[in-house]
Amino acid sequence: MGLNQNKPSRGRPKTLDREHVLDVAMASYWKEDIGNLSLNEICRRCDISKPGLYREFLNEDGLMKAVILKYHQEVLSPVQQMLSHDAPFQATLDNLILFAVSADDSQGAPKGCLLIKMREAQMHLGEATRAQIDLIQEQAVATYKKWIECSQAKGEFTVDMTPEFAATYIDAQLGHASSQLARGEDPQMVKRILMAALSILK
């Protein structure tokens, strides 16, 4: 028998389930106070070691960035697709309001928007996560602006405000509604307030 026949291969086998970790971390950050949620607790909930998590995500900042990218792809991308459709302005605005206030825990999803929540918890985030959140927000505002411009060209948006202002206003109102939902305020009241705030765009 050769001396090296039973020699183990170099490095540790990769047993970490990346998608499972991201699912658990996303649900945890979404439901709880980000500032009080330790990386050790995330590892405990995922049943993984901290070194294992570091090997996959480099650090906590890398994990949070991966989480917000997953959230953007799975939750927010459909909104951008909705705005790119050639539907009437009013119908799209109504769908945007419905989307903003219908994300609750009836199907296991927490209330509010994780992106907004993380944006409001900047002091607890790393540089890479903050940069990714800023980029996603910039893309969202740019999408709103393009939607407004297209609606103007079709004669459906006639309010006396620039597309830049309208896009920023929409983003601010959706963010405010998300914060209200995350605080546990009545979804129907939040919806009525959001509808009133966005009614100036009609």
ZIZIHU-V91912 format. One record per residue. N is the residue number from 1. NEAR is the number of other C-alpha atoms within 12 Angstrom. D_CENTER is the distance of its C-alpha to the mean C-alpha in whole Angstrom. Layout:
n = <N/N>
near = <NEAR/NEAR>
d_center = <D_CENTER/D_CENTER>
This chain:
n = <1/2/3/4/5/6/7/8/9/10/11/12/13/14/15/16/17/18/19/20/21/22/23/24/25/26/27/28/29/30/31/32/33/34/35/36/37/38/39/40/41/42/43/44/45/46/47/48/49/50/51/52/53/54/55/56/57/58/59/60/61/62/63/64/65/66/67/68/69/70/71/72/73/74/75/76/77/78/79/80/81/82/83/84/85/86/87/88/89/90/91/92/93/94/95/96/97/98/99/100/101/102/103/104/105/106/107/108/109/110/111/112/113/114/115/116/117/118/119/120/121/122/123/124/125/126/127/128/129/130/131/132/133/134/135/136/137/138/139/140/141/142/143/144/145/146/147/148/149/150/151/152/153/154/155/156/157/158/159/160/161/162/163/164/165/166/167/168/169/170/171/172/173/174/175/176/177/178/179/180/181/182/183/184/185/186/187/188/189/190/191/192/193/194/195/196/197/198/199/200/201/202>
near = <6/6/7/8/8/8/10/10/9/7/8/11/10/14/16/23/17/23/18/21/34/32/26/28/38/37/30/30/38/37/27/25/19/29/19/15/24/20/30/21/22/30/26/19/22/26/19/25/20/25/18/25/32/21/21/24/25/17/23/32/25/27/35/45/33/29/36/41/29/29/30/27/17/17/23/28/20/19/27/28/21/23/34/24/20/18/19/24/29/25/18/27/33/25/24/31/33/23/28/40/37/25/27/26/19/9/9/12/22/27/35/36/38/41/41/35/34/39/30/23/23/23/14/23/28/22/18/25/29/28/22/29/33/23/20/29/29/18/22/33/29/25/30/36/29/24/35/39/27/23/30/23/16/15/15/22/26/21/19/14/19/19/27/22/20/33/29/26/26/34/32/22/30/36/31/29/41/39/32/27/33/33/20/20/20/21/28/20/16/31/31/19/24/35/27/17/23/28/20/19/29/25>
d_center = <57/55/54/50/50/48/46/42/40/38/35/33/32/28/27/24/21/18/16/18/17/13/13/15/13/9/11/13/11/9/13/15/15/14/17/19/18/20/20/23/21/19/22/24/21/21/25/25/26/25/27/25/22/23/24/21/19/21/20/17/16/16/14/11/11/11/9/6/8/8/5/5/8/9/7/6/9/12/11/12/15/16/17/19/21/25/24/26/24/25/23/20/20/20/18/15/16/17/13/12/14/15/12/14/16/18/17/16/12/12/12/10/6/5/4/7/8/8/9/12/13/14/17/16/14/16/17/15/12/12/14/11/8/11/12/9/10/13/12/11/14/16/15/16/19/21/20/22/25/25/26/28/30/31/32/29/28/31/29/31/28/26/23/22/22/21/18/17/19/16/13/15/16/13/11/15/14/11/13/16/15/13/17/18/20/21/19/22/23/19/20/23/22/19/22/24/22/21/25/26/25/27>
